[in-house]
Structures are given as structure tokens and as C-alpha cells.
Amino acid sequence: MTQVPGRRGAGGAPVPSSAIRPAAWGALFPKEPYIETNRKAALIHKLQMFFASEEGWPFLTGLQMHPDNSASLKVDYAALMECCPVADLPQALTFAPTEALLCMSAAVYEAVLVREPQRGALLTKGRAVHPLVSIRLHNHGETRRALQDFNSSALIGRLVTVRGSVVRATAVAPLITQLPASCGACGDVTTHHCPDGVYVKPTTCGTVGCRGRAIEAVQSKAVSVDWRRFRLQEVTGAGST
């Protein structure tokens, strides 16, 4: 098993990289303990090995840093499928895209900030990076669907592509993705993901041994992304996506 330079366990023995929790795991999967044999853990391990390799590093050179220290990465889907040796990635992206994209985010963070910090500093310009790297896939025409196909429940939870022209759009507004919450009893702060920008207030503290119920959101530390609603006019015919 491939080992990460500089990571050592008890007695100075090298530790297999998959045995160590990825740095972004707690932020991306806050309710899941890290288990080496977990399918997400296995996918992250394989992907971060690929991205840190000479074949995979070029995919990371397009990393974009934003003023709030968030980052995004545009990834050519077709090119990735052609050279990435991770056999289960195509199905993961097709049938569980939300989970797979989070795994890609964790793998990119691990490759840039942990495995290759010197090369990574050139991409991040030495700045701190939020663990959630927004992965933006393009050129994935094989998942293209017509708008009329969206009446089918078979597409729910799947990766799909629609090609068209934006004919109307709302103003850009912030959409909360993560919101810390503080327990009034023990003071511990836990981060909560907000699917679709919806925050569900915890009813009890998640800290072991604490029975506190006064949980307050720390709004000043909320993490958000730019969001807008738009109307799309479908464009038919061949073309890249």
C-alpha cells in the first residue's frame, strides 16, 4: 500500500495513508466516523493518490481561489474518465453524485494541502483553504438529458446534464452551506451542513455526556456560496457540455 511521506505511527513506523482520516473528512462528513473500509474513505484514498500523481496533478492546476478562502475546481469529465485509474468513480458519479463530488473535494484538499504542500502552495497562493472545494464538472455529454426526461423519477439523485441558454435569472444571493451551532451548556461548537440552504436546528447537543438543549446557531461563522435561480431554454443538437 502506498504511504504518505512524513506520516508515521507509533515507533516511527510509516502509516498507510488510507488508515489516516483525510483532513477535510470532519467538515464534509461531520456525522460519520472515519472508518478505513468505508466506501467513501476508499474512494477518497484512491482519488487523492491519483491527483497527487504526475498524471493527476494537471487536473488541479485550474484550482480557483475566492476572496472568502473558498476554492473551486473545473474538471473535464471526459478527460478524467480517460486517464483516472479509479474504476468505481464513473458509477459513483452517475448514481451517487453528491457523495462522489464530496469525495472528490476531500481528495483534492488532501492532495493540495497535505500530500503536496509545496506544489499546492503555488495553487493556493499560500492562503488557507476551506475544506469544501467546489467541483465543477464539464464536458460530460454522456449524462445529457432532454428537459422532458425530467418527469421520470429514475433521474432523481443521478448526475444529469442539460444544455441550453439562460433566458432569465434572479439576482445573486448567498446560500448557506454550513452553519456552526454552539451548545449553551457545554460550549462546544459543531458544524452542520445545510442541504439546499436549509438549517435544521438540533434538539440536543451532540457532545458525549452533555444533555444540553439550548443550541444556538453561530451566524457570524456561516459558510455560504453564491446562488441564483434561472430559467433555461433547451438547446438541441450536438455540442460539448
N, C-alpha and C positions, 0 to 999 in steps of 0.2 A: 504493500500500500504506500502510496506517495506520502511523503512527510513534508510538513511546513518548516522551513528553516527558522531556527530561533525559538521554536515552541518545544519545550521539554517538560517532562513529568517528573515524578519523584525519582531522586537519584540521578537526575540529569539525562534520563533515557528519552530519546525522541518520542513524541506522541503523534500517532496518526492523526492527520488533520480532521477526519470525519468524527473523531472522538471529542473534539472541542467544539463547543457551541459557537456558531457564527456570531460575529459582533452585532449584527443587526437583528438577530433572532428575537430578542426580547421586545423590540419595538414593533416588529412586523407580525409576530405571533405571540402577543402578550399573555394569552390564556393557555398556551400549550407548553408543557415542559419539554426541554430538548432531549430527544431520545435518538441515539445514533442510527437505529434501524428504521426510524420513521421515514415514510416515503418523501416527505418534504426535505428532511435532513439529507437524505441520499441524493436528491436532485440538486440541492444547493451545493453539496460537496463536489459532484461531478461538474456542475457548471462553473464553479469558481476555479477548479483546476483547468478547465478549458480556457476561460477568459484570461487567466494568468499565463497561459502558454503563448508561444510565438505565433501560433495560428489564430488564437482567440483575441489577443491583445488589440489588433486593429479595430475590432468592433467597439472597443472602449474609447478610442481616440475622439469620438464625437460627443463625449460627455459634456453637457452644458451646465454651467453653474449659474444660479439665480441669486438675486440680492438677498433673499432670506436664507441663504445657505442650503436651499433645496437643490436637487440636481435632476436632470432628465437625460435620457439616452435614446436616440433614434436608432433602431435596429432593423436592418434589412432582413426580413423574414426568410426570403428565398436563399440569400447568401448564407445565413446562419444554418438553415437546414442542410445546405450542401456540404458544409465543412465541419459542423459540430458533431462529435462522435457520441453524444448522449442520445442513446437510442430511444428512450422513453419521452424525450422532450416534445416531439410533434404531437403525440396523443395527449400529453399533459396540457399543452397549449390549446388544443382543439376542444377537449372535453372538460377541462377544469382551468380555464384561462385566468381567472382571478388568482387562484392559488399558484399557478405556474409563473405568472408575472411577478408575484411577490417573491417567489424563489429566485427568479432571475435578478430581481432587485437586491436581494440579500447576497447573491453570488457576485454581482458587480461591486457592491460595497466591500465585500471581503477581498476581492482581487485587487481593488484600487487602494484601499486603506490599510489592509493587513498583510496580504501576501507580497505586494509590490509597492511599498510605501514611497520609495524614491521615484519610480516611474509615475506612480499615482499622483504625487505632489505636482507634477507638471500638468496634469489634467485638472486638478482641483485648485491649482494656483496657491497651494499651501493653506487653503481655507478649511474650516470644519465642514463636514457634510452631514446632512440629515440622513438617517438610516434608510428612509424610504426614497429610493431612486426611481423616478417615474420612467417606466419602459414604454417607448412609443414604437410599436411595430409598423412597418410599411412594406410594400411590395409582397403582400400575401394574397395574391389573386385567387388561390385555390379555395379560400374561405368566402369568396364573394357570393352574395345572395341578392336576389331581387327584393324590393320592398314588399311585394305581395307575399313573399315567403314568410314574412314575419308573423303571419297569422297562425303559423304552426308552432305548437308547444315543443316540438322537437328541437327548436333552436334556443330554447331557454337555457342559459348557463353555458352556451357554446361561443366560441370565437367566430365572429362573422364580420364580413366586410361589405360595405355599401359604397358605391362610387356615385358621386353626384355633385351638384353645385349648391352652395348655400344661398338661399333666396331671402332669408330673414334671420336675424339673430338678436338676442337680447343683449343688454349691457353686461360687461364682465362683472362678476360678483364673487366674493370669497365663499368657498365651500369647505367646511371644516372636515378634516380627515382624522385628526387625533385630538383628544382633549384630556388633559390630566385632571384628576379628581383627588381631593385631599380629605382624609378622614378626620373629623373633629375630635375623635377620642385618642387615637394613637399618633396622628400627624403624618402618617405615611401617605405618599403620593403615588398613585398608579395611573398609567396611561391607558385610555380607552379609545378603540377605533370607532369611527362614526360612519358606517356604511351609508352611502347616499347622503352624507351630511347630517344624519340624524343621531343625536346623542341620547342614549338611554341611561338615565340616572341610576346608579347602583343602589340597591336597597340595603346592602350590608357591606362592611369593609372586607376586603379580600385577604388582609393580613392574618396569618395564622395566630390564633389566640385572641384576636380583637373582635369584640361584638358591637363595635360602633355602627350606628345607623345614620349619623349626621354626615353625609357625604356631599361635599360642595365642589363644583367644577372650578378649576383654576383657569378662568377665561383668558387671562393675560398670557398664558403659555400655550394657547391653542395653535395647532398646526393646520394651515388651510392651503388650498390650491385655487387658482383662477378657474371660474366655471361660467358657462353660459349655455342657454338653450337656443337651438337653431332649427330652422326648417330646411329640409333638404329636397332638392328636385333631382330625381334619379337620372343618371346619365347612362345610356345603354351603349353597348359596343365594346371593343377591345381597348385595353389601356392598362397601365400599371396603377397600383393602388398605394 
